[in-house]
């Protein structure tokens, strides 16, 4: 009978009533549901099949066996897969992915899309392993005969890109973040739910950044990145979320290995990016060639390529490369070395940037369409990319000026020439701007460090465009603080009679001393609240007197970054009495995987939560998750006129 079920699972399409006949034999119910679940069409019939299982333990066991099939989203198949081929649902997923790979590969070949795969062909499958051994001898995975046993592991990267897709409205997106935060589901279940719904929605680059920031675990952030990176509607702003990995280059390298070096190549904003290419891999060899091609046209003698290194396949440095430098022949992917590792750092002055070339490569190789002019792109920079002295200067500008341009105009003066020299910069900082951050024996050296960062071309002058590097860092700092305030609002914003910032102050000032030390800030933000972000830089921004503590008045600077106006007047910080402390501590500090909110939310919050289904309900019924929530999503499904 089991052999008969195995045979039926290979080639037959069945109905619920036909499979239900096996329910007459109790020992065959679970094997029949497990092996024939994919043979019925529609989520309704699949749900009814699970209802045939007699006990809860049978249901849980069968759900685990069919997890890969249930969570497989053919509309957004980009993911990592590890499939046990002797398990019928896993075998079905592998079979469908191989078929999907052949279909997408043929479309790309027919449309003349450049091959950006790991092996230099058009396959969408990467990093394939069978029983722990890399399939090196298999030229095309589509020609491989799929065995019926063993473990097949690989990454699938779809070639589809969103078209006519709109991002979620902010209210719905905030509701999703709130539900993900308060639900008691584990992190893996949350990823499954988000993957099941991913093809219904589009998100902006800023929303993907906020979504990853809501989780602490690296693997969750990586899975959400892979799941939603091809649902980003403004991919030209990808550096907005890429900077979140600036402090974790190893994690970003893993993502590039999973999705492809060319697929995630920062064509629009490669500044301050560190690259490491394994030239034995076809797509990394292509990415290195494209970088060299851009560098040759954005500066003389590859001066924008900093610290170039070439290590041979045997692990020894290439002495000829150290003497002659980068060869112009590397601009041609067919003439670049096919072994060894090439690494470098790329910098570029705004005056030398060739945006037209970057845009061409972005659309040709990345297969994204730039729909905005250069002036509307969010030019960005990671705070970790800048030296500490630059961040010190930036913290001063943020707290004393409306924008960085105001400081430039003040230094340059009303009759200025639009450029700053090092001498002009040195004398203007303390006298014109009133900046005394660098006082001390190394004052001139520290000021020179800031100047050199702003003068990447090394011409000895900082133009207005080059000064814009501070504006890119300004954007990142302001956004980081804004996300931190939104994070506090999600945690403490459920009290109608008290403002969330007042509650946050009491929680951070744990000892009631009237000030927050750096250790108190780190313990609360990172360890207890599990905030993912540059918390140390936010602390330094609030500590405007550089005393190493944040007072109540300094903490109130967060008011300028809130989205909604304060309703309750700020209270004078007082230490609660012992009998009141339990009420304050009764507000649960909810981390990822923590408990729910005990006190009932205000009417506005209840309305906001009800805009989507509870994540716990979605997780318990993944089969119907898409249909239940589709009416609430703000994006449009590709190829459909109906808004979900």
Backbone torsions as a table, in degrees:
resi	resn	phi	psi	omega
1	UNK	NA	-38.9	177.1
2	UNK	-65.2	-39.7	177.5
3	UNK	-61.5	-38.6	178.1
4	UNK	-64.7	-41.0	177.7
5	UNK	-64.0	-40.6	178.2
6	UNK	-61.3	-41.1	-179.9
7	UNK	-67.2	-42.8	178.9
8	UNK	-62.4	-33.4	-176.7
9	UNK	-69.8	-17.5	-175.3
10	UNK	-81.9	-40.7	-166.4
11	UNK	-133.9	3.0	-171.4
12	UNK	-112.5	143.8	167.4
13	UNK	-103.5	125.2	-174.5
14	UNK	-123.2	168.2	176.2
15	UNK	-107.0	167.4	179.2
16	UNK	-61.2	-42.8	-177.0
17	UNK	-64.4	-33.6	178.9
18	UNK	-69.2	-43.4	179.9
19	UNK	-71.0	-31.2	-178.8
20	UNK	-63.7	-20.2	178.3
21	UNK	-62.7	-25.8	178.4
22	UNK	-70.6	-14.2	179.7
23	UNK	-66.3	-16.1	177.4
24	UNK	-68.3	-19.5	177.5
25	UNK	-110.3	102.6	-173.1
26	UNK	-55.0	-35.8	-177.3
27	UNK	-71.5	-14.1	-176.2
28	UNK	-101.5	-5.0	-174.4
29	UNK	-63.5	-54.1	-177.4
30	UNK	-64.8	-47.1	176.5
31	UNK	-58.9	-35.3	-179.2
32	UNK	-68.9	-44.7	179.7
33	UNK	-64.2	-43.0	-178.6
34	UNK	-62.8	-43.1	-173.2
35	UNK	-87.5	-23.7	-173.6
36	UNK	-113.2	8.1	-178.8
37	UNK	-58.8	-40.0	-177.6
38	UNK	-76.2	-10.4	-176.9
39	UNK	-79.3	-15.8	177.7
40	UNK	-97.3	152.7	-178.5
41	UNK	-103.3	137.9	176.4
42	UNK	95.0	143.6	-179.4
43	UNK	-70.5	-26.4	179.8
44	UNK	-64.0	-47.7	179.8
45	UNK	-66.4	-36.5	177.1
46	UNK	-64.0	-39.3	177.8
47	UNK	-63.3	-41.9	-179.8
48	UNK	-65.3	-33.7	177.2
49	UNK	-63.1	-41.1	178.6
50	UNK	-65.1	-27.8	178.8
51	UNK	-71.2	-13.2	177.3
52	UNK	-74.7	-20.4	-177.6
53	UNK	-66.4	131.4	-169.9
54	UNK	-75.7	-32.1	-174.5
55	UNK	-125.8	162.6	178.4
56	UNK	-65.5	-37.9	179.0
57	UNK	-63.7	-39.0	176.1
58	UNK	-63.0	-40.2	179.9
59	UNK	-62.9	-47.9	-179.0
60	UNK	-63.8	-43.6	-179.3
61	UNK	-63.0	-42.0	-179.3
62	UNK	-70.2	-37.6	177.7
63	UNK	-61.3	-40.4	179.2
64	UNK	-66.2	-39.7	179.4
65	UNK	-65.4	-34.2	-175.7
66	UNK	-99.1	12.2	-172.3
67	UNK	-59.2	-44.6	-177.8
68	UNK	-64.8	-36.9	179.0
69	UNK	-71.8	-41.8	-179.1
70	UNK	-65.0	-40.3	-176.4
71	UNK	-86.7	-3.4	179.1
72	UNK	-72.2	122.9	-179.6
73	UNK	-112.7	102.1	-175.7
74	UNK	-68.5	-21.7	178.1
75	UNK	-76.9	-20.2	176.2
76	UNK	-142.7	75.4	-171.5
77	UNK	-82.9	-2.7	-178.3
78	UNK	-63.2	113.9	-177.0
79	UNK	-174.7	176.0	173.3
80	UNK	-101.1	135.3	-176.2
81	UNK	-125.9	137.1	172.4
82	UNK	-133.1	104.8	-166.8
83	UNK	-118.3	133.2	173.1
84	UNK	-92.4	109.1	-169.0
85	UNK	-70.6	-19.6	176.8
86	UNK	-76.0	-13.4	174.5
87	UNK	-88.7	121.3	-171.8
88	UNK	-57.2	-48.4	179.0
89	UNK	-58.7	-37.6	177.0
90	UNK	-67.4	-39.5	178.4
91	UNK	-62.7	-38.6	179.4
92	UNK	-63.6	-42.6	178.7
93	UNK	-62.4	-44.1	178.5
94	UNK	-61.7	-41.4	-180.0
95	UNK	-63.9	-41.9	-179.9
96	UNK	-67.8	-37.9	-179.7
97	UNK	-68.6	-37.8	176.5
98	UNK	-64.9	-39.2	176.7
99	UNK	-66.2	-42.5	178.7
100	UNK	-64.1	-36.5	178.7
101	UNK	-64.1	-43.8	178.2
102	UNK	-62.4	-39.8	-178.7
103	UNK	-66.5	-48.9	-179.0
104	UNK	-66.9	-37.3	179.7
105	UNK	-63.3	-43.2	180.0
106	UNK	-65.8	-36.6	178.6
107	UNK	-65.5	-44.9	179.4
108	UNK	-62.8	-41.3	-179.9
109	UNK	-65.8	-41.4	-178.3
110	UNK	-68.8	-32.5	-178.9
111	UNK	-87.2	2.1	177.3
112	UNK	73.3	25.9	178.8
113	UNK	-74.9	133.8	178.8
114	UNK	-60.2	138.8	178.5
115	UNK	-71.8	121.8	-177.9
116	UNK	-121.9	21.8	-176.7
117	UNK	-80.9	174.1	-176.3
118	UNK	-66.9	-29.1	-178.3
119	UNK	-104.5	5.7	177.4
120	UNK	84.2	8.0	175.9
121	UNK	-108.5	-153.0	-174.8
122	UNK	-108.0	5.8	-177.3
123	UNK	-66.3	148.8	-178.9
124	UNK	-99.4	2.6	-177.8
125	UNK	-100.2	134.8	-178.1
126	UNK	-130.0	158.7	171.5
127	UNK	52.0	47.6	-176.1
128	UNK	-81.8	132.6	178.8
129	UNK	-133.0	139.5	175.1
130	UNK	-124.2	117.9	-176.5
131	UNK	54.7	38.6	176.6
132	UNK	83.6	-2.1	-178.4
133	UNK	-109.6	132.6	-179.6
134	UNK	-68.8	136.2	-179.2
135	UNK	-83.5	68.7	-177.1
136	UNK	-72.2	-34.3	-175.1
137	UNK	-79.7	-10.7	-179.1
138	UNK	-89.3	110.5	-178.1
139	UNK	-70.2	-42.4	178.8
140	UNK	-130.3	123.2	-177.8
141	UNK	-64.3	-26.4	-179.8
142	UNK	-68.1	-22.4	178.6
143	UNK	-88.8	-2.7	-177.1
144	UNK	-81.2	134.3	178.2
145	UNK	-79.6	118.5	-175.3
146	UNK	-71.3	117.0	178.6
147	UNK	-73.7	168.3	-176.8
148	UNK	-101.4	8.7	177.6
149	UNK	-150.8	168.7	-178.7
150	UNK	98.7	177.4	-178.0
151	UNK	-114.1	121.1	178.2
152	UNK	-108.6	126.7	-177.2
153	UNK	-130.9	133.3	-179.6
154	UNK	-166.1	170.3	173.3
155	UNK	-111.2	135.9	176.4
156	UNK	-112.1	132.2	-178.8
157	UNK	-125.9	109.1	-177.9
158	UNK	-71.1	149.4	177.2
159	UNK	-91.3	-4.2	-178.1
160	UNK	-73.8	144.2	175.5
161	UNK	-126.9	146.2	-177.7
162	UNK	-65.9	140.2	176.4
163	UNK	-128.9	136.5	179.4
164	UNK	52.8	40.5	-177.3
165	UNK	-105.6	136.5	179.3
166	UNK	-109.8	145.5	-179.7
167	UNK	-73.7	160.1	174.7
168	UNK	-59.8	143.8	172.2
169	UNK	-68.7	153.8	-170.7
170	UNK	-64.1	-33.9	-178.8
171	UNK	-65.5	-44.5	178.3
172	UNK	-66.3	-40.7	179.1
173	UNK	-63.4	-41.7	177.4
174	UNK	-62.6	-36.4	178.6
175	UNK	-65.4	-38.8	177.4
176	UNK	-63.7	-45.4	178.7
177	UNK	-60.8	-41.8	-179.6
178	UNK	-64.5	-43.3	-179.7
179	UNK	-65.7	-39.8	176.9
180	UNK	-63.5	-30.6	-176.0
181	UNK	-77.3	-40.2	-172.6
182	UNK	-91.9	-15.6	-177.1
183	UNK	-68.3	152.2	179.7
184	UNK	-91.7	3.1	176.4
185	UNK	-64.7	151.3	176.5
186	UNK	-75.7	170.6	-173.4
187	UNK	-63.3	-37.8	-178.8
188	UNK	-64.6	-39.6	178.3
189	UNK	-64.9	-37.5	178.2
190	UNK	-63.6	-39.8	178.1
191	UNK	-64.2	-41.6	178.8
192	UNK	-59.9	-44.3	-179.3
193	UNK	-64.0	-46.4	-179.7
194	UNK	-63.7	-35.4	178.1
195	UNK	-67.9	-38.4	179.6
196	UNK	-63.9	-28.1	-177.5
197	UNK	-99.8	-6.5	-167.9
198	UNK	-61.7	-33.4	-175.5
199	UNK	-75.4	-9.5	179.8
200	UNK	-87.0	-16.7	-169.0
201	UNK	-125.5	157.3	167.3
202	UNK	-118.7	150.2	179.9
203	UNK	-133.4	157.9	176.1
204	UNK	-88.3	167.3	178.1
205	UNK	-61.0	-37.5	179.5
206	UNK	-68.0	-36.4	178.9
207	UNK	-69.1	-36.6	175.9
208	UNK	-64.3	-37.9	176.6
209	UNK	-61.2	-46.7	-180.0
210	UNK	-65.7	-37.0	-179.8
211	UNK	-64.2	-45.0	178.3
212	UNK	-67.2	-33.0	179.8
213	UNK	-70.1	-13.1	-179.5
214	UNK	-81.3	-3.2	-177.1
215	UNK	-123.9	152.0	-179.8
216	UNK	-97.3	-35.2	-173.9
217	UNK	-73.5	134.5	-179.4
218	UNK	-63.7	-39.8	-175.9
219	UNK	-67.8	-30.7	178.0
220	UNK	-70.1	-45.1	178.7
221	UNK	-61.3	-38.8	179.1
222	UNK	-65.8	-42.8	-179.7
223	UNK	-66.6	-40.1	177.4
224	UNK	-66.6	-36.8	176.6
225	UNK	-61.1	-49.0	-179.6
226	UNK	-63.6	-37.7	-176.4
227	UNK	-69.2	-37.6	-170.5
228	UNK	-112.0	-2.9	-175.8
229	UNK	-64.6	-30.2	178.4
230	UNK	-89.8	6.6	173.4
231	UNK	-106.2	5.2	179.5
232	UNK	-76.8	127.2	-175.2
233	UNK	-87.8	-15.9	178.6
234	UNK	-126.9	65.5	-174.5
235	UNK	-65.7	-18.2	176.3
236	UNK	-65.7	-14.2	175.6
237	UNK	-99.6	25.5	-172.3
238	UNK	-61.5	-22.6	-178.8
239	UNK	-68.2	-18.2	177.2
240	UNK	-59.2	-40.7	178.5
241	UNK	-98.0	-19.6	178.4
242	UNK	-66.1	-30.9	-178.5
243	UNK	-66.0	-17.3	177.1
244	UNK	-64.6	-20.4	179.4
245	UNK	-100.6	9.4	-176.6
246	UNK	-61.3	-35.2	179.6
247	UNK	-84.3	-5.2	179.1
248	UNK	-128.2	68.3	-179.0
249	UNK	-62.4	-27.6	178.2
250	UNK	-65.8	-38.5	178.9
251	UNK	-69.0	-39.2	177.5
252	UNK	-65.2	-36.0	177.1
253	UNK	-64.8	-38.1	176.4
254	UNK	-62.7	-40.9	179.2
255	UNK	-66.3	-39.4	177.3
256	UNK	-65.8	-34.9	177.5
257	UNK	-68.7	-35.0	-179.6
258	UNK	-74.3	-41.6	-174.3
259	UNK	-100.2	-17.5	-179.8
260	UNK	112.4	136.9	-178.8
261	UNK	-66.4	-37.8	179.2
262	UNK	-74.8	-37.5	-179.5
263	UNK	-60.1	-40.3	-178.7
264	UNK	-102.4	15.1	-179.9
265	UNK	-67.2	132.7	-177.8
266	UNK	-81.1	72.6	-175.7
267	UNK	-60.8	-40.9	-174.0
268	UNK	-77.2	-41.6	-177.2
269	UNK	-133.0	78.3	177.6
270	UNK	-85.4	0.1	-176.5
271	UNK	-59.2	139.4	177.7
272	UNK	62.9	15.2	178.7
273	UNK	-89.5	136.6	176.3
274	UNK	-98.7	129.9	-176.0
275	UNK	-117.7	148.3	173.2
276	UNK	-146.0	111.9	-173.7
277	UNK	-113.3	128.1	171.0
278	UNK	-87.4	105.2	-172.1
279	UNK	-71.5	-5.8	176.1
280	UNK	-79.6	-12.9	-179.5
281	UNK	-101.8	132.8	-170.0
282	UNK	-60.7	-46.9	-175.5
283	UNK	-71.9	-31.9	176.9
284	UNK	-71.7	-33.5	175.4
285	UNK	-65.5	-40.2	177.0
286	UNK	-65.6	-42.2	179.5
287	UNK	-62.9	-40.4	178.1
288	UNK	-63.7	-40.8	179.4
289	UNK	-65.0	-39.8	178.5
290	UNK	-65.6	-39.1	178.3
291	UNK	-64.0	-43.3	178.6
292	UNK	-63.6	-39.1	179.2
293	UNK	-62.5	-43.3	178.8
294	UNK	-66.9	-44.1	-177.4
295	UNK	-62.6	-34.2	-179.2
296	UNK	-67.3	-21.2	-176.8
297	UNK	-108.1	-3.6	178.8
298	UNK	-112.6	13.1	178.3
299	UNK	177.4	155.3	-178.9
300	UNK	-79.7	134.9	173.3
301	UNK	56.0	37.3	176.0
302	UNK	55.6	36.9	-177.3
303	UNK	-69.1	-20.2	179.4
304	UNK	-80.6	-10.7	176.5
305	UNK	-90.9	105.2	-175.8
306	UNK	-97.7	144.9	177.2
307	UNK	52.5	48.3	179.0
308	UNK	-70.4	137.2	178.8
309	UNK	-138.8	142.3	175.7
310	UNK	-130.7	116.2	179.9
311	UNK	-107.1	126.9	-179.6
312	UNK	-67.7	170.7	-178.2
313	UNK	-63.5	-26.7	179.8
314	UNK	-84.7	2.8	176.7
315	UNK	91.5	1.3	180.0
316	UNK	-98.5	146.6	178.2
317	UNK	-71.1	147.5	179.7
318	UNK	-84.4	110.4	-177.5
319	UNK	-66.2	-36.7	179.2
320	UNK	-64.8	-38.1	178.3
321	UNK	-65.0	-38.6	179.3
322	UNK	-64.9	-26.5	-178.8
323	UNK	-87.8	-48.6	-174.2
324	UNK	-91.4	-22.2	-178.4
325	UNK	81.6	-160.9	-176.2
326	UNK	-73.0	134.2	178.8
327	UNK	-86.8	140.3	177.1
328	UNK	-64.7	-20.0	179.2
329	UNK	-66.7	-19.9	-179.5
330	UNK	-70.3	-9.4	175.1
331	UNK	-65.8	-23.4	177.3
332	UNK	-96.4	120.0	-176.3
333	UNK	-62.6	-24.0	-179.5
334	UNK	-80.8	-9.9	-177.6
335	UNK	-114.4	-2.6	178.2
336	UNK	-76.9	152.7	179.8
337	UNK	-58.1	143.9	-178.1
338	UNK	-104.7	21.4	175.8
339	UNK	-155.0	164.6	-179.5
340	UNK	90.7	179.4	-177.4
341	UNK	-125.9	126.7	176.3
342	UNK	-111.2	129.0	-178.5
343	UNK	-134.4	153.0	180.0
344	UNK	-170.5	172.1	171.3
345	UNK	-118.7	136.1	-178.0
346	UNK	-111.8	129.5	174.2
347	UNK	-130.4	156.1	-180.0
348	UNK	-159.4	134.9	175.3
349	UNK	-76.7	145.2	177.5
350	UNK	-57.6	-27.3	179.9
351	UNK	-71.7	-20.6	-177.2
352	UNK	-102.8	-6.0	-174.2
353	UNK	-67.5	135.4	174.5
354	UNK	-105.1	85.6	-175.0
355	UNK	-66.0	-35.2	-179.7
356	UNK	-61.5	-39.0	178.3
357	UNK	-69.5	-42.9	178.2
358	UNK	-60.8	-42.7	-179.9
359	UNK	-64.0	-40.4	179.6
360	UNK	-61.5	-46.6	179.4
361	UNK	-67.0	-36.8	179.5
362	UNK	-60.7	-40.3	-178.8
363	UNK	-81.2	-33.2	-176.6
364	UNK	-78.4	-48.8	-174.8
365	UNK	-96.2	-35.7	177.6
366	UNK	-82.5	-18.2	178.9
367	UNK	60.9	36.2	173.0
368	UNK	-113.9	147.9	179.5
369	UNK	-103.9	122.1	177.1
370	UNK	-81.9	114.5	-173.5
371	UNK	-105.3	7.8	-179.0
372	UNK	-131.4	155.8	175.2
373	UNK	-72.3	169.2	-176.9
374	UNK	-59.4	-34.2	-176.3
375	UNK	-68.6	-21.0	-176.9
376	UNK	-97.6	2.2	176.8
377	UNK	-77.4	141.3	177.9
378	UNK	-80.4	94.6	177.5
379	UNK	-74.5	129.7	-166.2
380	UNK	-136.7	164.7	175.5
381	UNK	-153.0	148.7	178.4
382	UNK	-86.0	139.1	179.2
383	UNK	-64.7	-30.6	179.9
384	UNK	-73.5	-14.5	178.3
385	UNK	-77.4	-21.7	-175.1
386	UNK	-93.0	146.3	175.2
387	UNK	-64.3	160.7	-178.6
388	UNK	-60.5	-36.2	-179.8
389	UNK	-65.1	-35.6	177.7
390	UNK	-66.7	-40.5	178.8
391	UNK	-66.3	-37.4	176.2
392	UNK	-60.5	-44.8	179.1
393	UNK	-65.8	-39.1	179.5
394	UNK	-65.3	-41.2	178.2
395	UNK	-60.0	-36.6	176.6
396	UNK	-66.1	-43.5	-178.4
397	UNK	-65.3	-41.8	-178.0
398	UNK	-61.3	-37.3	-175.9
399	UNK	-88.0	-8.9	-175.6
400	UNK	-122.8	-12.5	-176.7
401	UNK	-134.0	156.0	178.9
402	UNK	-70.7	-34.2	175.9
403	UNK	-157.6	172.0	-176.8
404	UNK	-72.1	-25.0	-179.3
405	UNK	-66.4	-33.9	178.0
406	UNK	-61.7	-40.7	178.2
407	UNK	-66.5	-39.2	179.0
408	UNK	-62.9	-46.1	-179.1
409	UNK	-63.6	-33.9	-179.8
410	UNK	-70.0	-37.2	177.9
411	UNK	-71.4	-44.1	-176.8
412	UNK	-69.3	-27.3	178.2
413	UNK	82.4	167.0	-178.2
414	UNK	-66.1	-27.0	-179.3
415	UNK	-109.1	28.2	-176.6
416	UNK	-73.0	168.6	-178.8
417	UNK	-101.1	6.7	178.3
418	UNK	81.7	14.7	178.7
419	UNK	-147.2	150.2	-178.3
420	UNK	-118.9	132.6	173.1
421	UNK	-92.0	168.7	179.8
422	UNK	-64.0	-41.3	179.4
423	UNK	-63.8	-42.5	179.2
424	UNK	-63.5	-38.9	-179.6
425	UNK	-68.5	-41.8	-179.0
426	UNK	-61.9	-46.6	-176.2
427	UNK	-74.2	-26.4	-174.6
428	UNK	-81.8	-26.4	-176.0
429	UNK	-59.6	-54.8	-179.8
430	UNK	-79.1	-34.4	-172.0
431	UNK	-84.6	-42.8	-175.3
432	UNK	-91.3	-48.1	-177.4
433	UNK	-87.5	-20.5	-176.9
434	UNK	73.8	28.5	-178.8
435	UNK	-93.1	114.2	179.1
436	UNK	-113.6	24.5	-177.0
437	UNK	-65.5	-26.0	-172.3
438	UNK	-104.9	16.8	179.9
439	UNK	-61.2	136.6	-179.7
440	UNK	144.2	-176.4	-176.9
441	UNK	-66.3	-26.5	-178.0
442	UNK	-103.4	28.0	-174.2
443	UNK	-60.4	-49.7	-177.6
444	UNK	-65.0	-37.6	179.8
445	UNK	-65.7	-41.8	-179.7
446	UNK	-68.1	-39.5	176.8
447	UNK	-65.3	-38.4	177.7
448	UNK	-64.3	-34.0	176.9
449	UNK	-61.7	-41.5	177.9
450	UNK	-64.8	-43.0	-177.9
451	UNK	-64.1	-43.2	-179.5
452	UNK	-64.5	-35.0	177.2
453	UNK	-63.8	-36.4	-178.8
454	UNK	-82.0	-9.4	-179.4
455	UNK	-119.3	68.2	-176.7
456	UNK	-65.7	-24.4	179.9
457	UNK	-77.2	-14.6	178.6
458	UNK	70.7	25.8	-178.3
459	UNK	-84.4	-7.4	179.3
460	UNK	87.6	3.7	177.5
461	UNK	-137.2	148.3	176.5
462	UNK	-110.5	112.4	178.9
463	UNK	-81.6	173.3	178.8
464	UNK	-63.5	-37.5	179.0
465	UNK	-66.9	-40.4	179.3
466	UNK	-69.4	-32.5	175.0
467	UNK	-61.2	-22.8	179.2
468	UNK	-62.3	-15.1	174.9
469	UNK	-59.5	-33.0	175.9
470	UNK	-68.2	-32.6	178.1
471	UNK	-66.0	-37.5	176.9
472	UNK	-62.7	-42.8	175.8
473	UNK	-67.8	-35.1	177.2
474	UNK	-58.4	-46.4	178.7
475	UNK	-57.2	-45.9	-177.7
476	UNK	-65.5	-41.5	-179.7
477	UNK	-66.1	-45.4	179.8
478	UNK	-63.7	-41.2	179.6
479	UNK	-66.3	-37.7	178.5
480	UNK	-63.2	-43.2	178.9
481	UNK	-67.4	-40.2	179.5
482	UNK	-62.7	-41.8	177.9
483	UNK	-65.6	-35.1	178.3
484	UNK	-65.7	-41.1	178.0
485	UNK	-65.6	-40.8	177.2
486	UNK	-64.5	-36.7	176.7
487	UNK	-62.6	-44.5	177.3
488	UNK	-63.1	-35.4	179.4
489	UNK	-66.5	-38.6	177.6
490	UNK	-66.4	-32.7	-177.6
491	UNK	-79.4	-49.1	-170.0
492	UNK	-111.3	7.4	-174.2
493	UNK	-88.7	23.2	-178.2
494	UNK	-103.0	14.0	179.7
495	UNK	-109.5	113.7	-175.8
496	UNK	-70.8	-23.5	-174.6
497	UNK	-103.2	7.6	179.3
498	UNK	-149.6	138.5	-177.0
499	UNK	-75.1	146.8	-175.0
500	UNK	-67.0	-30.1	178.4
501	UNK	-69.5	-33.1	175.9
502	UNK	-65.8	-41.3	177.9
503	UNK	-65.9	-41.3	-179.8
504	UNK	-62.5	-37.8	178.9
505	UNK	-61.5	-44.4	-179.9
506	UNK	-64.5	-37.2	-179.2
507	UNK	-70.1	-38.6	-179.5
508	UNK	-75.1	-39.4	176.6
509	UNK	-81.8	71.5	-169.3
510	UNK	-65.1	-33.0	-177.2
511	UNK	-95.1	1.9	177.7
512	UNK	67.5	26.5	-177.2
513	UNK	-81.3	-9.5	-177.7
514	UNK	88.4	4.6	177.0
515	UNK	-152.2	156.9	-178.4
516	UNK	-113.3	122.7	176.3
517	UNK	-83.5	167.5	179.4
518	UNK	-62.5	-36.6	-179.7
519	UNK	-68.8	-41.7	177.5
520	UNK	-62.1	-40.6	-179.7
521	UNK	-63.5	-46.4	-178.8
522	UNK	-66.0	-43.1	-179.3
523	UNK	-61.5	-41.2	-177.3
524	UNK	-76.6	-48.6	-173.7
525	UNK	-70.6	-46.7	-173.3
526	UNK	-89.9	-48.8	-170.8
527	UNK	-83.4	-38.9	-176.0
528	UNK	-93.2	-50.1	-179.4
529	UNK	-83.5	-16.7	178.5
530	UNK	60.2	45.7	178.9
531	UNK	-78.0	134.0	178.9
532	UNK	-105.6	103.4	-178.6
533	UNK	169.8	175.7	-177.9
534	UNK	-76.9	72.3	-175.5
535	UNK	-65.6	-33.5	-178.9
536	UNK	-65.5	-40.0	179.5
537	UNK	-67.3	-35.7	176.9
538	UNK	-65.4	-39.6	177.1
539	UNK	-62.1	-43.6	180.0
540	UNK	-66.3	-32.9	176.6
541	UNK	-65.5	-42.1	-179.3
542	UNK	-72.1	-29.6	-179.8
543	UNK	-81.2	75.7	-172.1
544	UNK	-76.5	-20.4	177.7
545	UNK	-93.3	4.2	176.4
546	UNK	56.4	36.1	178.4
547	UNK	-94.4	-4.5	179.8
548	UNK	88.1	6.0	177.9
549	UNK	-137.3	160.5	176.9
550	UNK	-115.6	117.7	178.5
551	UNK	-84.5	174.1	179.2
552	UNK	-62.8	-41.9	179.4
553	UNK	-64.5	-39.3	178.1
554	UNK	-68.3	-36.5	178.7
555	UNK	-62.9	-28.5	-178.9
556	UNK	-70.6	-8.9	175.0
557	UNK	-64.7	-17.5	176.0
558	UNK	-67.1	-15.9	179.7
559	UNK	-58.2	-35.6	-176.0
560	UNK	-71.1	-10.4	-176.9
561	UNK	-108.3	7.5	179.9
562	UNK	-82.0	152.1	-178.5
563	UNK	-85.7	-35.1	-178.2
564	UNK	-110.6	143.9	-179.7
565	UNK	-66.1	150.9	178.5
566	UNK	-67.2	133.1	178.6
567	UNK	-96.0	-40.9	-179.1
568	UNK	-97.8	134.2	179.5
569	UNK	-63.4	143.2	-179.8
570	UNK	-62.5	137.9	-178.0
571	UNK	-95.8	148.6	174.6
572	UNK	-65.5	129.9	-176.5
573	UNK	-63.8	120.5	176.3
574	UNK	-133.3	150.2	178.4
575	UNK	-80.6	122.2	179.9
576	UNK	-64.6	150.5	177.0
577	UNK	-69.3	168.8	-176.4
578	UNK	-61.1	-40.6	-177.7
579	UNK	-74.5	-20.0	178.1
580	UNK	-89.5	-18.7	-175.9
581	UNK	-61.7	-33.5	-178.8
582	UNK	-65.4	-33.6	178.3
583	UNK	-67.6	-39.7	179.7
584	UNK	-68.1	-45.5	-179.3
585	UNK	-72.7	-14.2	-180.0
586	UNK	-69.3	-16.4	175.9
587	UNK	-72.9	114.6	-172.6
588	UNK	-68.0	137.0	172.8
589	UNK	-90.6	103.4	-169.0
590	UNK	-94.4	120.4	173.7
591	UNK	-104.6	-175.0	178.6
592	UNK	-66.8	122.3	-177.7
593	UNK	84.9	6.6	-178.8
594	UNK	-84.1	-170.8	-176.7
595	UNK	-80.6	177.3	-179.2
596	UNK	-87.8	177.1	-179.9
597	UNK	-81.8	130.0	-175.1
598	UNK	-81.1	-46.0	-177.5
599	UNK	-76.2	144.9	179.6
600	UNK	-66.8	140.7	-178.8
601	UNK	-74.5	159.0	175.0
602	UNK	-66.7	166.5	-176.7
603	UNK	-56.8	-38.7	-179.7
604	UNK	-63.1	-40.6	-178.8
605	UNK	-69.4	-37.4	178.7
606	UNK	-63.0	-40.5	179.3
607	UNK	-64.4	-38.6	-178.5
608	UNK	-68.2	-38.7	179.9
609	UNK	-68.2	-35.4	-174.7
610	UNK	-75.1	-4.0	-179.5
611	UNK	-69.8	-16.8	172.8
612	UNK	-136.5	164.7	176.5
613	UNK	-72.0	153.4	177.9
614	UNK	-64.3	136.4	-178.3
615	UNK	-59.4	-31.4	179.4
616	UNK	-64.4	-38.4	178.0
617	UNK	-67.9	-36.0	178.8
618	UNK	-65.7	-42.0	-177.2
619	UNK	-64.9	-33.7	-177.8
620	UNK	-75.1	-16.5	-179.2
621	UNK	-140.4	70.3	-177.3
622	UNK	-63.8	-27.1	-178.1
623	UNK	-62.8	-30.8	-178.6
624	UNK	-110.0	12.6	-174.9
625	UNK	-63.9	-42.8	-175.3
626	UNK	-64.9	-44.2	-176.7
627	UNK	-69.6	-32.8	-177.5
628	UNK	-73.2	-35.5	-174.0
629	UNK	-99.2	-8.2	-174.4
630	UNK	-63.2	-28.7	-179.9
631	UNK	-72.3	-10.6	-177.0
632	UNK	-104.7	-15.0	-175.9
633	UNK	-74.5	148.9	-175.9
634	UNK	-94.1	-8.4	-177.6
635	UNK	-89.8	174.2	179.8
636	UNK	-114.4	138.6	179.4
637	UNK	-78.0	141.1	-179.4
638	UNK	-63.0	140.4	175.6
639	UNK	73.1	10.5	-179.1
640	UNK	-129.5	139.7	178.4
641	UNK	-85.6	-15.9	-177.4
642	UNK	-86.7	128.6	174.4
643	UNK	-72.9	126.1	-178.8
644	UNK	-66.7	NA	NA
